């Protein structure tokens, strides 16, 4: 199944599918913000994802040893801290502002790896498109900006480390191990929510929501990320990430009748142009049509 998806589905289509799943999971997470802190929600998302991945993949002993374990743990911690920092940022800043600041991470990765003029132009177009879609308003607290910058740094780390995990050939197993260890290491942060937050963890409905959020917001999109990272270079992957806010805008149009304005439409056009312009360096060979 994953082999067919890996070879035949275009990378941009995989990003759109992952984005749809991610934003559906975000809708579920809204119910958790009423009873838990942003950090607790991020950790429950990680715990839910780790539980699903371990049950699905059942990594062998080799995945829990040596350099492979170390690589998986660093990747898992970077991913967990990325989500934690972003949740804390959107608790203090408008969503569009937080998204725009966080996207500095992928843009930095793409800019450093870009060599050809067309690639540099693609990075600029992607950054401009995300800024227009996000409708940036510099309001909120300084701490919110710092959290968003931390999320940007962890997103860059996620791309770089995720490429190494994917290239090793056991990306999904290593992701399961990394998320499991990160969940254990960071679980003491749940205490920051106080007695009320801990009490909410005993509610079966909260736990079901956590597993659902982990599956939709983490397992599905990050598994698809691993498939894409095996096919494309880090720079092109970073540019493709610009499709996420485009997906969010389309979901808002279809599901919530939120019609994008002229500025947002220009942003979508800029992102599509960036994805089309970015060279295919690092992509895998095309699969011949069996027909």
ChimeraX commands (.cxc) that place a marker at each C-alpha (Angstrom):
marker #1 position 0.00,0.00,0.00 radius 0.5
marker #1 position 2.65,2.53,1.03 radius 0.5
marker #1 position 4.83,1.44,-1.89 radius 0.5
marker #1 position 2.04,2.23,-4.37 radius 0.5
marker #1 position 1.38,5.61,-2.72 radius 0.5
marker #1 position 5.10,6.34,-2.61 radius 0.5
marker #1 position 5.65,5.69,-6.30 radius 0.5
marker #1 position 2.49,6.81,-8.05 radius 0.5
marker #1 position 0.87,9.70,-6.19 radius 0.5
marker #1 position 2.50,13.09,-6.97 radius 0.5
marker #1 position 4.25,14.73,-4.03 radius 0.5
marker #1 position 2.01,17.85,-4.06 radius 0.5
marker #1 position -1.08,15.60,-3.89 radius 0.5
marker #1 position 0.36,13.83,-0.83 radius 0.5
marker #1 position 0.87,17.21,0.84 radius 0.5
marker #1 position -2.74,18.19,0.18 radius 0.5
marker #1 position -3.99,14.88,1.62 radius 0.5
marker #1 position -1.80,15.36,4.68 radius 0.5
marker #1 position -3.02,18.93,5.08 radius 0.5
marker #1 position -6.66,17.86,4.95 radius 0.5
marker #1 position -6.04,15.30,7.68 radius 0.5
marker #1 position -4.05,17.79,9.76 radius 0.5
marker #1 position -6.77,20.43,9.73 radius 0.5
marker #1 position -9.50,17.91,10.53 radius 0.5
marker #1 position -7.40,16.92,13.55 radius 0.5
marker #1 position -7.06,20.58,14.47 radius 0.5
marker #1 position -10.85,20.83,14.53 radius 0.5
marker #1 position -10.93,17.99,17.05 radius 0.5
marker #1 position -8.23,19.67,19.13 radius 0.5
marker #1 position -10.44,22.73,19.64 radius 0.5
marker #1 position -12.54,20.73,22.11 radius 0.5
marker #1 position -9.45,19.95,24.18 radius 0.5
marker #1 position -8.39,23.58,24.61 radius 0.5
marker #1 position -11.39,24.11,26.87 radius 0.5
marker #1 position -10.04,21.70,29.51 radius 0.5
marker #1 position -6.29,21.51,28.92 radius 0.5
marker #1 position -3.36,23.85,28.37 radius 0.5
marker #1 position -1.85,24.12,24.86 radius 0.5
marker #1 position 1.20,22.18,26.06 radius 0.5
marker #1 position -0.98,19.39,27.43 radius 0.5
marker #1 position -2.91,19.17,24.15 radius 0.5
marker #1 position 0.34,18.96,22.18 radius 0.5
marker #1 position 1.63,16.18,24.45 radius 0.5
marker #1 position -1.64,14.24,24.28 radius 0.5
marker #1 position -1.45,14.54,20.49 radius 0.5
marker #1 position 2.04,13.05,20.66 radius 0.5
marker #1 position 0.96,10.27,23.02 radius 0.5
marker #1 position -1.97,9.39,20.77 radius 0.5
marker #1 position 0.27,9.32,17.71 radius 0.5
marker #1 position 2.89,7.18,19.46 radius 0.5
marker #1 position 0.26,4.67,20.57 radius 0.5
marker #1 position -1.18,4.34,17.06 radius 0.5
marker #1 position 2.24,4.04,15.40 radius 0.5
marker #1 position 3.55,1.45,17.87 radius 0.5
marker #1 position 0.42,-0.67,17.46 radius 0.5
marker #1 position 0.69,-0.42,13.68 radius 0.5
marker #1 position 4.43,-0.76,13.06 radius 0.5
marker #1 position 5.63,-2.81,16.07 radius 0.5
marker #1 position 9.30,-1.83,15.59 radius 0.5
marker #1 position 11.82,-4.65,16.07 radius 0.5
marker #1 position 14.73,-4.67,18.52 radius 0.5
marker #1 position 17.08,-3.06,16.02 radius 0.5
marker #1 position 14.97,0.11,16.08 radius 0.5
marker #1 position 15.65,0.53,19.82 radius 0.5
marker #1 position 19.43,0.38,19.64 radius 0.5
marker #1 position 22.50,2.45,18.83 radius 0.5
marker #1 position 22.69,5.23,16.27 radius 0.5
marker #1 position 19.31,4.36,14.82 radius 0.5
marker #1 position 17.64,4.91,18.20 radius 0.5
marker #1 position 19.52,8.17,18.75 radius 0.5
marker #1 position 18.47,9.49,15.33 radius 0.5
marker #1 position 14.84,8.54,15.96 radius 0.5
marker #1 position 14.77,10.15,19.41 radius 0.5
marker #1 position 16.22,13.46,18.20 radius 0.5
marker #1 position 13.68,13.51,15.37 radius 0.5
marker #1 position 10.83,12.69,17.77 radius 0.5
marker #1 position 11.83,15.42,20.21 radius 0.5
marker #1 position 12.16,18.01,17.44 radius 0.5
marker #1 position 8.69,17.12,16.14 radius 0.5
marker #1 position 7.13,17.21,19.60 radius 0.5
marker #1 position 8.72,20.56,20.47 radius 0.5
marker #1 position 7.63,21.98,17.11 radius 0.5
marker #1 position 3.99,21.17,17.86 radius 0.5
marker #1 position 4.24,22.28,21.48 radius 0.5
marker #1 position 5.74,25.65,20.54 radius 0.5
marker #1 position 3.14,26.22,17.82 radius 0.5
marker #1 position 0.23,25.49,20.17 radius 0.5
marker #1 position 1.68,27.93,22.70 radius 0.5
marker #1 position 2.12,30.53,19.93 radius 0.5
marker #1 position -1.47,30.35,18.68 radius 0.5
marker #1 position -2.67,30.73,22.28 radius 0.5
marker #1 position -1.03,34.18,22.27 radius 0.5
marker #1 position -1.06,35.35,18.63 radius 0.5
marker #1 position -3.56,35.45,15.78 radius 0.5
marker #1 position -3.34,32.20,13.83 radius 0.5
marker #1 position -2.25,33.92,10.62 radius 0.5
marker #1 position 0.60,35.69,12.36 radius 0.5
marker #1 position 1.80,32.49,14.03 radius 0.5
marker #1 position 1.66,30.55,10.75 radius 0.5
marker #1 position 3.63,33.23,8.92 radius 0.5
marker #1 position 6.36,33.38,11.57 radius 0.5
marker #1 position 6.59,29.58,11.81 radius 0.5
marker #1 position 7.00,29.29,8.06 radius 0.5
marker #1 position 10.35,31.09,8.39 radius 0.5
marker #1 position 11.80,27.66,9.25 radius 0.5
marker #1 position 10.98,25.92,5.95 radius 0.5
marker #1 position 11.86,29.08,4.01 radius 0.5
marker #1 position 15.30,29.14,5.65 radius 0.5
marker #1 position 15.91,25.49,4.72 radius 0.5
marker #1 position 14.83,26.09,1.14 radius 0.5
marker #1 position 16.90,29.27,0.85 radius 0.5
marker #1 position 20.10,27.63,2.14 radius 0.5
marker #1 position 19.71,24.67,-0.23 radius 0.5
marker #1 position 18.73,26.75,-3.28 radius 0.5
marker #1 position 21.38,27.18,-5.96 radius 0.5
marker #1 position 19.64,28.04,-9.22 radius 0.5
marker #1 position 17.91,31.37,-9.84 radius 0.5
marker #1 position 14.58,29.59,-10.43 radius 0.5
marker #1 position 14.88,27.90,-7.04 radius 0.5
marker #1 position 15.56,31.19,-5.28 radius 0.5
marker #1 position 12.55,32.69,-7.06 radius 0.5
marker #1 position 10.43,29.75,-5.90 radius 0.5
marker #1 position 11.44,30.33,-2.28 radius 0.5
marker #1 position 10.56,34.04,-2.53 radius 0.5
marker #1 position 7.19,33.25,-4.14 radius 0.5
marker #1 position 6.38,30.62,-1.49 radius 0.5
marker #1 position 7.24,32.99,1.37 radius 0.5
marker #1 position 5.23,35.82,-0.21 radius 0.5
marker #1 position 2.27,33.52,-0.82 radius 0.5
marker #1 position 2.16,32.31,2.77 radius 0.5
marker #1 position 2.36,35.88,4.09 radius 0.5
marker #1 position -0.57,36.91,1.89 radius 0.5
marker #1 position -2.66,33.86,2.84 radius 0.5
marker #1 position -1.89,34.24,6.53 radius 0.5
marker #1 position -3.04,37.89,6.52 radius 0.5
marker #1 position -0.32,38.83,8.97 radius 0.5
marker #1 position -1.20,41.23,11.75 radius 0.5
marker #1 position 1.59,42.00,14.21 radius 0.5
marker #1 position -0.48,41.84,17.36 radius 0.5
marker #1 position -0.20,39.75,20.48 radius 0.5
marker #1 position 2.49,39.34,23.09 radius 0.5
marker #1 position 6.26,39.20,22.69 radius 0.5
marker #1 position 6.19,35.74,24.25 radius 0.5
marker #1 position 3.89,34.61,21.43 radius 0.5
marker #1 position 6.43,35.77,18.85 radius 0.5
marker #1 position 9.18,33.89,20.68 radius 0.5
marker #1 position 7.08,30.72,20.74 radius 0.5
marker #1 position 6.40,31.10,17.01 radius 0.5
marker #1 position 10.12,31.57,16.30 radius 0.5
marker #1 position 10.86,28.46,18.36 radius 0.5
marker #1 position 8.30,26.56,16.28 radius 0.5
marker #1 position 10.03,27.85,13.13 radius 0.5
marker #1 position 13.40,26.56,14.33 radius 0.5
marker #1 position 11.94,23.16,15.21 radius 0.5
marker #1 position 10.17,22.99,11.84 radius 0.5
marker #1 position 13.52,23.47,10.11 radius 0.5
marker #1 position 14.98,20.73,12.32 radius 0.5
marker #1 position 12.00,18.50,11.49 radius 0.5
marker #1 position 12.77,18.80,7.76 radius 0.5
marker #1 position 16.50,18.14,8.13 radius 0.5
marker #1 position 16.13,15.27,10.60 radius 0.5
marker #1 position 13.10,13.84,8.82 radius 0.5
marker #1 position 15.10,13.55,5.61 radius 0.5
marker #1 position 17.77,11.54,7.42 radius 0.5
marker #1 position 15.19,9.26,9.02 radius 0.5
marker #1 position 13.40,8.72,5.70 radius 0.5
marker #1 position 16.64,8.08,3.79 radius 0.5
marker #1 position 17.69,5.38,6.27 radius 0.5
marker #1 position 14.93,3.13,4.90 radius 0.5
marker #1 position 13.02,2.51,8.15 radius 0.5
marker #1 position 11.33,5.88,8.50 radius 0.5
marker #1 position 7.96,4.76,9.80 radius 0.5
marker #1 position 9.40,2.37,12.41 radius 0.5
marker #1 position 11.90,4.99,13.55 radius 0.5
marker #1 position 9.17,7.61,13.72 radius 0.5
marker #1 position 7.15,5.32,16.00 radius 0.5
marker #1 position 10.16,4.85,18.28 radius 0.5
marker #1 position 11.04,8.54,18.27 radius 0.5
marker #1 position 7.52,9.65,19.14 radius 0.5
marker #1 position 7.23,7.04,21.91 radius 0.5
marker #1 position 10.48,8.10,23.58 radius 0.5
marker #1 position 9.67,11.81,23.17 radius 0.5
marker #1 position 6.26,11.24,24.77 radius 0.5
marker #1 position 7.90,9.63,27.81 radius 0.5
marker #1 position 10.63,12.29,28.10 radius 0.5
marker #1 position 8.21,15.22,27.83 radius 0.5
marker #1 position 5.31,13.73,29.82 radius 0.5
marker #1 position 6.29,15.58,33.05 radius 0.5
marker #1 position 5.22,18.79,31.30 radius 0.5
marker #1 position 1.63,17.62,31.79 radius 0.5
marker #1 position 2.05,18.64,35.43 radius 0.5
marker #1 position 2.22,22.28,34.32 radius 0.5
marker #1 position -1.54,22.19,33.74 radius 0.5
marker #1 position -2.23,21.85,37.44 radius 0.5
marker #1 position -4.72,19.53,39.20 radius 0.5
marker #1 position -7.60,20.47,36.90 radius 0.5
marker #1 position -5.63,19.51,33.82 radius 0.5
marker #1 position -4.54,16.20,35.34 radius 0.5
marker #1 position -8.12,15.46,36.32 radius 0.5
marker #1 position -9.22,15.94,32.72 radius 0.5
marker #1 position -6.81,13.20,31.66 radius 0.5
marker #1 position -9.00,10.68,33.46 radius 0.5
marker #1 position -11.96,11.53,31.22 radius 0.5
marker #1 position -12.38,8.79,28.55 radius 0.5
marker #1 position -13.76,11.36,26.10 radius 0.5
marker #1 position -10.57,13.42,26.43 radius 0.5
marker #1 position -8.42,10.35,25.80 radius 0.5
marker #1 position -10.46,9.36,22.73 radius 0.5
marker #1 position -10.10,12.88,21.37 radius 0.5
marker #1 position -6.35,12.75,22.04 radius 0.5
marker #1 position -5.99,9.54,20.03 radius 0.5
marker #1 position -8.10,11.04,17.24 radius 0.5
marker #1 position -6.02,14.21,17.16 radius 0.5
marker #1 position -2.80,12.18,17.22 radius 0.5
marker #1 position -4.00,10.02,14.32 radius 0.5
marker #1 position -5.31,12.82,12.11 radius 0.5
marker #1 position -2.86,15.62,12.96 radius 0.5
marker #1 position 0.31,13.58,13.36 radius 0.5
marker #1 position 0.24,10.00,12.11 radius 0.5
marker #1 position -1.39,10.56,8.70 radius 0.5
marker #1 position 0.40,13.79,7.66 radius 0.5
marker #1 position 3.80,12.77,9.05 radius 0.5
marker #1 position 3.65,9.32,7.43 radius 0.5
marker #1 position 2.94,11.07,4.14 radius 0.5
marker #1 position 5.86,13.43,4.85 radius 0.5
marker #1 position 8.15,10.41,5.16 radius 0.5
marker #1 position 6.98,9.13,1.78 radius 0.5
marker #1 position 7.62,12.53,0.19 radius 0.5
marker #1 position 11.03,12.95,1.84 radius 0.5
marker #1 position 12.19,9.70,0.27 radius 0.5
marker #1 position 11.46,11.17,-3.16 radius 0.5
marker #1 position 12.48,14.83,-3.01 radius 0.5
marker #1 position 15.28,16.96,-1.63 radius 0.5
marker #1 position 14.99,19.03,1.51 radius 0.5
marker #1 position 14.67,22.31,-0.37 radius 0.5
marker #1 position 11.82,21.16,-2.59 radius 0.5
marker #1 position 10.10,19.60,0.43 radius 0.5
marker #1 position 10.33,22.94,2.24 radius 0.5
marker #1 position 8.73,24.74,-0.72 radius 0.5
marker #1 position 5.97,22.11,-0.95 radius 0.5
marker #1 position 5.10,22.87,2.68 radius 0.5
marker #1 position 3.64,26.13,1.39 radius 0.5
marker #1 position 0.72,24.03,0.14 radius 0.5
marker #1 position -0.48,23.61,3.74 radius 0.5
marker #1 position -1.92,27.11,4.20 radius 0.5
marker #1 position -3.40,26.84,0.70 radius 0.5
marker #1 position -5.13,23.63,1.79 radius 0.5
marker #1 position -6.43,25.37,4.91 radius 0.5
marker #1 position -7.93,28.14,2.77 radius 0.5
marker #1 position -9.62,25.62,0.46 radius 0.5
marker #1 position -11.01,23.70,3.46 radius 0.5
marker #1 position -12.40,26.95,4.83 radius 0.5
marker #1 position -14.05,27.67,1.48 radius 0.5
marker #1 position -15.63,24.22,1.08 radius 0.5
marker #1 position -16.51,23.39,4.68 radius 0.5
marker #1 position -17.15,26.79,6.20 radius 0.5
marker #1 position -18.09,28.92,3.18 radius 0.5
marker #1 position -15.18,31.25,3.98 radius 0.5
marker #1 position -14.55,32.82,0.58 radius 0.5
marker #1 position -10.92,33.99,0.21 radius 0.5
marker #1 position -10.40,37.64,-0.57 radius 0.5
marker #1 position -8.28,39.11,-3.33 radius 0.5
marker #1 position -5.11,39.12,-1.22 radius 0.5
marker #1 position -5.56,35.47,-0.21 radius 0.5
marker #1 position -6.24,34.52,-3.83 radius 0.5
marker #1 position -2.99,36.20,-4.86 radius 0.5
marker #1 position -1.20,34.27,-2.12 radius 0.5
marker #1 position -2.60,30.96,-3.37 radius 0.5
marker #1 position -1.48,31.82,-6.91 radius 0.5
marker #1 position 2.03,32.65,-5.64 radius 0.5
marker #1 position 2.33,29.33,-3.79 radius 0.5
marker #1 position 1.14,27.33,-6.80 radius 0.5
marker #1 position 3.66,29.19,-8.98 radius 0.5
marker #1 position 6.43,28.44,-6.46 radius 0.5
marker #1 position 5.66,24.71,-6.41 radius 0.5
marker #1 position 5.61,24.62,-10.22 radius 0.5
marker #1 position 8.81,26.67,-10.51 radius 0.5
marker #1 position 10.95,24.77,-8.02 radius 0.5
marker #1 position 13.31,22.37,-9.82 radius 0.5
marker #1 position 12.86,18.64,-9.33 radius 0.5
marker #1 position 16.40,18.05,-8.02 radius 0.5
marker #1 position 16.38,15.14,-5.60 radius 0.5
marker #1 position 13.17,13.58,-6.90 radius 0.5
marker #1 position 13.09,9.90,-7.53 radius 0.5
marker #1 position 12.86,8.53,-11.08 radius 0.5
marker #1 position 9.45,8.54,-12.68 radius 0.5
marker #1 position 7.56,5.27,-12.62 radius 0.5
marker #1 position 6.54,4.07,-16.09 radius 0.5
marker #1 position 2.82,3.68,-16.71 radius 0.5
marker #1 position 2.04,-0.07,-16.56 radius 0.5
marker #1 position -0.57,0.42,-19.29 radius 0.5
marker link #1:1,2 radius 0.2
marker link #1:2,3 radius 0.2
marker link #1:3,4 radius 0.2
marker link #1:4,5 radius 0.2
marker link #1:5,6 radius 0.2
marker link #1:6,7 radius 0.2
marker link #1:7,8 radius 0.2
marker link #1:8,9 radius 0.2
marker link #1:9,10 radius 0.2
marker link #1:10,11 radius 0.2
marker link #1:11,12 radius 0.2
marker link #1:12,13 radius 0.2
marker link #1:13,14 radius 0.2
marker link #1:14,15 radius 0.2
marker link #1:15,16 radius 0.2
marker link #1:16,17 radius 0.2
marker link #1:17,18 radius 0.2
marker link #1:18,19 radius 0.2
marker link #1:19,20 radius 0.2
marker link #1:20,21 radius 0.2
marker link #1:21,22 radius 0.2
marker link #1:22,23 radius 0.2
marker link #1:23,24 radius 0.2
marker link #1:24,25 radius 0.2
marker link #1:25,26 radius 0.2
marker link #1:26,27 radius 0.2
marker link #1:27,28 radius 0.2
marker link #1:28,29 radius 0.2
marker link #1:29,30 radius 0.2
marker link #1:30,31 radius 0.2
marker link #1:31,32 radius 0.2
marker link #1:32,33 radius 0.2
marker link #1:33,34 radius 0.2
marker link #1:34,35 radius 0.2
marker link #1:35,36 radius 0.2
marker link #1:36,37 radius 0.2
marker link #1:37,38 radius 0.2
marker link #1:38,39 radius 0.2
marker link #1:39,40 radius 0.2
marker link #1:40,41 radius 0.2
marker link #1:41,42 radius 0.2
marker link #1:42,43 radius 0.2
marker link #1:43,44 radius 0.2
marker link #1:44,45 radius 0.2
marker link #1:45,46 radius 0.2
marker link #1:46,47 radius 0.2
marker link #1:47,48 radius 0.2
marker link #1:48,49 radius 0.2
marker link #1:49,50 radius 0.2
marker link #1:50,51 radius 0.2
marker link #1:51,52 radius 0.2
marker link #1:52,53 radius 0.2
marker link #1:53,54 radius 0.2
marker link #1:54,55 radius 0.2
marker link #1:55,56 radius 0.2
marker link #1:56,57 radius 0.2
marker link #1:57,58 radius 0.2
marker link #1:58,59 radius 0.2
marker link #1:59,60 radius 0.2
marker link #1:60,61 radius 0.2
marker link #1:61,62 radius 0.2
marker link #1:62,63 radius 0.2
marker link #1:63,64 radius 0.2
marker link #1:64,65 radius 0.2
marker link #1:65,66 radius 0.2
marker link #1:66,67 radius 0.2
marker link #1:67,68 radius 0.2
marker link #1:68,69 radius 0.2
marker link #1:69,70 radius 0.2
marker link #1:70,71 radius 0.2
marker link #1:71,72 radius 0.2
marker link #1:72,73 radius 0.2
marker link #1:73,74 radius 0.2
marker link #1:74,75 radius 0.2
marker link #1:75,76 radius 0.2
marker link #1:76,77 radius 0.2
marker link #1:77,78 radius 0.2
marker link #1:78,79 radius 0.2
marker link #1:79,80 radius 0.2
marker link #1:80,81 radius 0.2
marker link #1:81,82 radius 0.2
marker link #1:82,83 radius 0.2
marker link #1:83,84 radius 0.2
marker link #1:84,85 radius 0.2
marker link #1:85,86 radius 0.2
marker link #1:86,87 radius 0.2
marker link #1:87,88 radius 0.2
marker link #1:88,89 radius 0.2
marker link #1:89,90 radius 0.2
marker link #1:90,91 radius 0.2
marker link #1:91,92 radius 0.2
marker link #1:92,93 radius 0.2
marker link #1:93,94 radius 0.2
marker link #1:94,95 radius 0.2
marker link #1:95,96 radius 0.2
marker link #1:96,97 radius 0.2
marker link #1:97,98 radius 0.2
marker link #1:98,99 radius 0.2
marker link #1:99,100 radius 0.2
marker link #1:100,101 radius 0.2
marker link #1:101,102 radius 0.2
marker link #1:102,103 radius 0.2
marker link #1:103,104 radius 0.2
marker link #1:104,105 radius 0.2
marker link #1:105,106 radius 0.2
marker link #1:106,107 radius 0.2
marker link #1:107,108 radius 0.2
marker link #1:108,109 radius 0.2
marker link #1:109,110 radius 0.2
marker link #1:110,111 radius 0.2
marker link #1:111,112 radius 0.2
marker link #1:112,113 radius 0.2
marker link #1:113,114 radius 0.2
marker link #1:114,115 radius 0.2
marker link #1:115,116 radius 0.2
marker link #1:116,117 radius 0.2
marker link #1:117,118 radius 0.2
marker link #1:118,119 radius 0.2
marker link #1:119,120 radius 0.2
marker link #1:120,121 radius 0.2
marker link #1:121,122 radius 0.2
marker link #1:122,123 radius 0.2
marker link #1:123,124 radius 0.2
marker link #1:124,125 radius 0.2
marker link #1:125,126 radius 0.2
marker link #1:126,127 radius 0.2
marker link #1:127,128 radius 0.2
marker link #1:128,129 radius 0.2
marker link #1:129,130 radius 0.2
marker link #1:130,131 radius 0.2
marker link #1:131,132 radius 0.2
marker link #1:132,133 radius 0.2
marker link #1:133,134 radius 0.2
marker link #1:134,135 radius 0.2
marker link #1:135,136 radius 0.2
marker link #1:136,137 radius 0.2
marker link #1:137,138 radius 0.2
marker link #1:138,139 radius 0.2
marker link #1:139,140 radius 0.2
marker link #1:140,141 radius 0.2
marker link #1:141,142 radius 0.2
marker link #1:142,143 radius 0.2
marker link #1:143,144 radius 0.2
marker link #1:144,145 radius 0.2
marker link #1:145,146 radius 0.2
marker link #1:146,147 radius 0.2
marker link #1:147,148 radius 0.2
marker link #1:148,149 radius 0.2
marker link #1:149,150 radius 0.2
marker link #1:150,151 radius 0.2
marker link #1:151,152 radius 0.2
marker link #1:152,153 radius 0.2
marker link #1:153,154 radius 0.2
marker link #1:154,155 radius 0.2
marker link #1:155,156 radius 0.2
marker link #1:156,157 radius 0.2
marker link #1:157,158 radius 0.2
marker link #1:158,159 radius 0.2
marker link #1:159,160 radius 0.2
marker link #1:160,161 radius 0.2
marker link #1:161,162 radius 0.2
marker link #1:162,163 radius 0.2
marker link #1:163,164 radius 0.2
marker link #1:164,165 radius 0.2
marker link #1:165,166 radius 0.2
marker link #1:166,167 radius 0.2
marker link #1:167,168 radius 0.2
marker link #1:168,169 radius 0.2
marker link #1:169,170 radius 0.2
marker link #1:170,171 radius 0.2
marker link #1:171,172 radius 0.2
marker link #1:172,173 radius 0.2
marker link #1:173,174 radius 0.2
marker link #1:174,175 radius 0.2
marker link #1:175,176 radius 0.2
marker link #1:176,177 radius 0.2
marker link #1:177,178 radius 0.2
marker link #1:178,179 radius 0.2
marker link #1:179,180 radius 0.2
marker link #1:180,181 radius 0.2
marker link #1:181,182 radius 0.2
marker link #1:182,183 radius 0.2
marker link #1:183,184 radius 0.2
marker link #1:184,185 radius 0.2
marker link #1:185,186 radius 0.2
marker link #1:186,187 radius 0.2
marker link #1:187,188 radius 0.2
marker link #1:188,189 radius 0.2
marker link #1:189,190 radius 0.2
marker link #1:190,191 radius 0.2
marker link #1:191,192 radius 0.2
marker link #1:192,193 radius 0.2
marker link #1:193,194 radius 0.2
marker link #1:194,195 radius 0.2
marker link #1:195,196 radius 0.2
marker link #1:196,197 radius 0.2
marker link #1:197,198 radius 0.2
marker link #1:198,199 radius 0.2
marker link #1:199,200 radius 0.2
marker link #1:200,201 radius 0.2
marker link #1:201,202 radius 0.2
marker link #1:202,203 radius 0.2
marker link #1:203,204 radius 0.2
marker link #1:204,205 radius 0.2
marker link #1:205,206 radius 0.2
marker link #1:206,207 radius 0.2
marker link #1:207,208 radius 0.2
marker link #1:208,209 radius 0.2
marker link #1:209,210 radius 0.2
marker link #1:210,211 radius 0.2
marker link #1:211,212 radius 0.2
marker link #1:212,213 radius 0.2
marker link #1:213,214 radius 0.2
marker link #1:214,215 radius 0.2
marker link #1:215,216 radius 0.2
marker link #1:216,217 radius 0.2
marker link #1:217,218 radius 0.2
marker link #1:218,219 radius 0.2
marker link #1:219,220 radius 0.2
marker link #1:220,221 radius 0.2
marker link #1:221,222 radius 0.2
marker link #1:222,223 radius 0.2
marker link #1:223,224 radius 0.2
marker link #1:224,225 radius 0.2
marker link #1:225,226 radius 0.2
marker link #1:226,227 radius 0.2
marker link #1:227,228 radius 0.2
marker link #1:228,229 radius 0.2
marker link #1:229,230 radius 0.2
marker link #1:230,231 radius 0.2
marker link #1:231,232 radius 0.2
marker link #1:232,233 radius 0.2
marker link #1:233,234 radius 0.2
marker link #1:234,235 radius 0.2
marker link #1:235,236 radius 0.2
marker link #1:236,237 radius 0.2
marker link #1:237,238 radius 0.2
marker link #1:238,239 radius 0.2
marker link #1:239,240 radius 0.2
marker link #1:240,241 radius 0.2
marker link #1:241,242 radius 0.2
marker link #1:242,243 radius 0.2
marker link #1:243,244 radius 0.2
marker link #1:244,245 radius 0.2
marker link #1:245,246 radius 0.2
marker link #1:246,247 radius 0.2
marker link #1:247,248 radius 0.2
marker link #1:248,249 radius 0.2
marker link #1:249,250 radius 0.2
marker link #1:250,251 radius 0.2
marker link #1:251,252 radius 0.2
marker link #1:252,253 radius 0.2
marker link #1:253,254 radius 0.2
marker link #1:254,255 radius 0.2
marker link #1:255,256 radius 0.2
marker link #1:256,257 radius 0.2
marker link #1:257,258 radius 0.2
marker link #1:258,259 radius 0.2
marker link #1:259,260 radius 0.2
marker link #1:260,261 radius 0.2
marker link #1:261,262 radius 0.2
marker link #1:262,263 radius 0.2
marker link #1:263,264 radius 0.2
marker link #1:264,265 radius 0.2
marker link #1:265,266 radius 0.2
marker link #1:266,267 radius 0.2
marker link #1:267,268 radius 0.2
marker link #1:268,269 radius 0.2
marker link #1:269,270 radius 0.2
marker link #1:270,271 radius 0.2
marker link #1:271,272 radius 0.2
marker link #1:272,273 radius 0.2
marker link #1:273,274 radius 0.2
marker link #1:274,275 radius 0.2
marker link #1:275,276 radius 0.2
marker link #1:276,277 radius 0.2
marker link #1:277,278 radius 0.2
marker link #1:278,279 radius 0.2
marker link #1:279,280 radius 0.2
marker link #1:280,281 radius 0.2
marker link #1:281,282 radius 0.2
marker link #1:282,283 radius 0.2
marker link #1:283,284 radius 0.2
marker link #1:284,285 radius 0.2
marker link #1:285,286 radius 0.2
marker link #1:286,287 radius 0.2
marker link #1:287,288 radius 0.2
marker link #1:288,289 radius 0.2
marker link #1:289,290 radius 0.2
marker link #1:290,291 radius 0.2
view
